[in-house]
Amino acid sequence: GAGVSQSPSNKVTEKGKDVELRCDPISGHTALYWYRQSLGQGLEFLIYFQGNSAPDKSGLPSDRFSAERTGGSVSTLTIQRTQQEDSAVYLCASSSGGTSYEQYFGPGTRLTVT
Amino acid sequence: AQSVAQPEDQVNVAEGNPLTVKCTYSVSGNPYLFWYVQYPNRGLQFLLKYITGDNLVKGSYGFEAEFNKSQTSFHLKKPSALVSDSALYFCAVRVPFSGGYNKLIFGAGTRLAVHP
């Protein structure tokens, strides 16, 4: 079956512009996560959705970052007024919940802010 | 605080030798533990998990991990390393939070380099 997909795969944007990153989770997965990974580094948790609600937004680094999820499926991560320090790979993962909890990751979106 | 630690930034091993990538955790309650692998320019792939039962868990690509409750560890192992195992490995632990929800927190990652 189809895995988690993300678009675009690469995004180059100028400092100050807004960007939208999209995640399509595995069909039927109720939980969705966004992470950020700087070059060769670990995963920085950004936000978690259960259905359409976000019980944990603790990882969003500033109010320039926001995310939404509609219909319990597709999610969009928006970064406003991008800064160079926002350059990273943004990873999305989904999980079926229940007693499994393992997350399945998409290929990521590489964001470069010039 | 609930956390997971990978004490080694990098592990070097010769092809054919056994490998171990270390992970320790700190959580309340029974731990749910995971290992993921990230190959260059690829997303993370699930390797294996421990939920309950046998302390030795077998996963993909010949990897296994041993849960040790007294040492709060979940080390990843493979009896004979391959050059193709060279990648970035992440340990993760389930963390419950208010409202009955759960999330995974990840260690910083360990880079495994297998030399021919």
Boltz contact constraints between the chains, C-beta under 6 A:
constraints:
  - contact:
      token1: [A, 42]
      token2: [B, 108]
      max_distance: 6.0
  - contact:
      token1: [A, 42]
      token2: [B, 109]
      max_distance: 6.0
  - contact:
      token1: [A, 43]
      token2: [B, 106]
      max_distance: 6.0
  - contact:
      token1: [A, 48]
      token2: [B, 103]
      max_distance: 6.0
  - contact:
      token1: [A, 50]
      token2: [B, 101]
      max_distance: 6.0
  - contact:
      token1: [A, 55]
      token2: [B, 99]
      max_distance: 6.0
  - contact:
      token1: [A, 55]
      token2: [B, 101]
      max_distance: 6.0
  - contact:
      token1: [A, 101]
      token2: [B, 32]
      max_distance: 6.0
  - contact:
      token1: [A, 101]
      token2: [B, 94]
      max_distance: 6.0
  - contact:
      token1: [A, 102]
      token2: [B, 34]
      max_distance: 6.0
  - contact:
      token1: [A, 102]
      token2: [B, 46]
      max_distance: 6.0
  - contact:
      token1: [A, 102]
      token2: [B, 49]
      max_distance: 6.0
  - contact:
      token1: [A, 103]
      token2: [B, 104]
      max_distance: 6.0
  - contact:
      token1: [A, 105]
      token2: [B, 43]
      max_distance: 6.0
  - contact:
      token1: [A, 105]
      token2: [B, 44]
      max_distance: 6.0
  - contact:
      token1: [A, 106]
      token2: [B, 43]
      max_distance: 6.0
  - contact:
      token1: [A, 107]
      token2: [B, 43]
      max_distance: 6.0
  - contact:
      token1: [A, 108]
      token2: [B, 43]
      max_distance: 6.0
